[in-house]
Amino acid sequence: MSPTAAHLRTIALRWTDLQDALASTGTTAWPPAGRMSDYLNALDQADEELAEAARWQAAYNRQFLDRDPNQIGATRPPLRIAILDTMRTVEAALIATGDQVAAAVQRSPMTFAPRSWPATDRARRDQLARADSVDPRRWRFGGRHTAPHTALWLLARVQGTPGPFRPLPDREARLIANVAAEACERVERALDIAGRTATIAHPCPDCGGQLEMHGGAGVQPVARCTACGRTWTGLDTAA
């Protein structure tokens, strides 16, 4: 399977996961806030300034994040905004790609027979024309398309599935490849099923080097100094 086909299949298959995650109470923030707090607490042992920052963060959490939902003021939104933004962005990009690809490859519907044709031939031709015009494989411009349907429609064009279509030109193939890769990356990032790396603003307490956090894809996040190699896993002692 080509990378483009794999990306499109992932989008289609993972869309229900996004819908399920939309109303959940999890978070897609990266680096994960709780894990970052663990790392910063560990670094606080070597840096009093970080300890002060942690105390300010704890005060903020008590005031704004742990508030009673019945209190007046801002509350957690009913939907996860990051997931919703991902779904809207991906769906819009796929549908726009579908419009452009269909304009390039979709054959016009068969015309109806001229009245000058014999009745039998005209009836047969008109029947074929009607069937061709409503072929479910056709892309409907301005139709109400969903992201999974569009991803599978684009997958069929990439794989050359038979239908009222001309062969996919190289330009449109590259377009699909680029959009599919970007959309798949957004979906995997939103669901936290892809490897992730983030830079931590605080320097290594041992050598002052740059700290990076690695995780995602179900792996426990780990912070590592790029200079001396020291690592932190939650509140574990440095390796």
Buried (B, 14 or more C-beta within 10 A) or exposed (E): EEEBBBBBBBBBEBBEBBEEBBEEEEEBEBBBEEBBBBBBBBBBEEBEEBBEBBEEBEEEEEEEEEBEEEEEEEEEEEEBEBBBEBBEBBBEBBBEBBBBBBEBBBEEBBEBBEEEBEEEEBEEBBEEBEEBBEEEEBBEEEEEBEBBBBBBBBBBBBEEEEBBBEEBEEEBBEBBBEBBBBBBBBBBBBBBBBEBEBEBEBBBBEEEBBBBBBBBEEEEBBBBBEBEEBBBBBEEEBE
